[in-house]
Amino acid sequence: MNKIQKSDEEWRAELSPEAYKVTRKHGTERAGTHEDFPDGPGTFNCVCCGTPVFDKDHKFESGTGWPSFYEPFSEENVETKEDRSFFMRRTEVHCAKCEAHLGHVFPDGPKPTGLRYCINGVALDFRPKD
């Protein structure tokens, strides 16, 4: 996948202040502030570059206050890396195309994967299926 590279100024100009803070500066939105996505089938795309990162069919209610998914749209569209910030050891999830910080993945999700992709809603752009 060809990576998108933009300057910090370009990202800041294209994104809302909250989306910039989360996706480019590895921030986290407050829990419960972004569960207002439309109902119905569709995909959740990276707010920075439009890459499909999660499918509505893989979304579940985790009770955490953040949108949660049990698997990504495609393994090729998301990447992970170890995150040791804030004296914790977690696995960060980011967009494979533009490296936007999306959230974290934890091993306490439902079947079939047992994973919980805990994702910042402000990092996602929902696109209804045609």
C-alpha positions as CSV (number, residue, x, y, z in Angstrom):
1,M,0.0,0.0,0.0
2,N,1.4,3.4,-0.9
3,K,1.7,5.6,2.2
4,I,0.3,9.1,2.3
5,Q,2.7,11.6,3.7
6,K,1.7,15.2,4.5
7,S,3.1,17.9,6.7
8,D,1.8,18.6,10.1
9,E,0.4,21.9,8.8
10,E,-1.5,20.1,6.0
11,W,-3.1,17.6,8.4
12,R,-4.1,20.4,10.8
13,A,-5.7,22.4,7.9
14,E,-7.7,19.3,6.7
15,L,-9.0,17.9,10.0
16,S,-11.1,19.2,12.8
17,P,-9.1,20.1,16.0
18,E,-10.3,16.9,17.8
19,A,-9.6,14.6,14.8
20,Y,-6.2,16.2,14.4
21,K,-5.4,15.7,18.1
22,V,-6.5,12.0,18.1
23,T,-5.2,10.9,14.7
24,R,-2.0,12.8,14.3
25,K,-1.0,13.4,18.0
26,H,-2.2,10.0,19.4
27,G,-4.9,11.5,21.6
28,T,-8.0,9.9,22.9
29,E,-11.5,11.3,22.7
30,R,-13.6,11.1,25.9
31,A,-15.6,7.9,26.3
32,G,-19.3,8.2,25.2
33,T,-18.8,11.2,23.0
34,H,-19.0,9.5,19.5
35,E,-21.6,6.8,19.4
36,D,-23.9,8.6,17.0
37,F,-23.1,6.8,13.8
38,P,-26.1,6.0,11.5
39,D,-27.8,2.6,11.6
40,G,-27.6,0.3,8.6
41,P,-24.8,-1.4,6.6
42,G,-21.7,0.5,5.6
43,T,-18.0,1.0,6.3
44,F,-16.0,3.0,8.7
45,N,-13.2,4.8,6.9
46,C,-10.2,6.6,8.2
47,V,-11.1,10.2,8.6
48,C,-7.7,11.3,7.3
49,C,-7.5,9.4,4.0
50,G,-10.7,7.5,3.4
51,T,-9.3,4.0,3.7
52,P,-11.9,1.5,4.8
53,V,-10.8,0.3,8.3
54,F,-13.9,-1.3,9.8
55,D,-17.2,-2.8,8.6
56,K,-20.5,-2.0,10.4
57,D,-21.2,-5.8,10.5
58,H,-18.2,-6.2,12.8
59,K,-19.2,-3.6,15.3
60,F,-20.5,-4.6,18.7
61,E,-21.5,-2.9,22.0
62,S,-18.6,-3.3,24.4
63,G,-19.9,-1.0,27.1
64,T,-16.6,1.0,27.1
65,G,-18.0,4.2,25.5
66,W,-15.9,3.9,22.3
67,P,-16.9,2.2,19.1
68,S,-15.7,-1.4,19.2
69,F,-15.2,-3.9,16.5
70,Y,-14.0,-7.6,16.6
71,E,-12.0,-7.4,13.3
72,P,-10.8,-4.8,10.8
73,F,-12.3,-4.3,7.3
74,S,-9.1,-5.8,5.9
75,E,-5.9,-6.9,7.6
76,E,-4.1,-4.9,4.9
77,N,-5.8,-1.6,5.9
78,V,-4.8,-1.4,9.5
79,E,-1.5,-2.0,11.3
80,T,-0.6,-2.4,14.9
81,K,2.4,-1.6,17.1
82,E,3.3,-1.8,20.7
83,D,2.3,1.3,22.7
84,R,4.0,1.8,26.1
85,S,2.8,5.4,26.8
86,F,1.3,6.4,30.1
87,F,3.0,3.5,32.0
88,M,0.9,0.9,30.2
89,R,1.5,-1.8,27.6
90,R,-1.1,-1.8,24.9
91,T,-1.3,-2.5,21.1
92,E,-2.0,0.6,19.1
93,V,-4.1,0.4,15.9
94,H,-3.4,2.8,13.0
95,C,-4.4,3.3,9.4
96,A,-1.9,1.4,7.1
97,K,-2.2,4.1,4.4
98,C,-1.7,7.4,6.4
99,E,-0.6,6.1,9.8
100,A,-3.5,7.9,11.6
101,H,-3.9,6.7,15.2
102,L,-7.3,5.0,15.4
103,G,-7.2,3.5,18.9
104,H,-6.1,0.2,20.5
105,V,-6.9,-3.5,20.3
106,F,-7.4,-5.7,23.3
107,P,-7.7,-9.6,23.7
108,D,-11.1,-9.4,25.5
109,G,-13.5,-9.2,22.6
110,P,-16.3,-11.6,21.4
111,K,-16.1,-14.6,19.1
112,P,-15.0,-15.3,16.4
113,T,-11.8,-13.4,17.0
114,G,-11.7,-12.7,20.7
115,L,-10.4,-9.2,19.9
116,R,-11.8,-5.8,20.8
117,Y,-10.7,-3.0,18.5
118,C,-11.5,0.0,20.7
119,I,-11.5,2.9,18.3
120,N,-11.9,6.7,18.6
121,G,-15.1,7.6,16.8
122,V,-13.6,11.0,15.7
123,A,-11.0,9.0,13.7
124,L,-13.8,7.4,11.6
125,D,-16.0,8.5,8.8
126,F,-19.1,6.3,8.3
127,R,-20.0,5.6,4.7
128,P,-23.4,3.9,4.2
129,K,-23.5,1.0,1.7
130,D,-25.1,2.0,-1.6
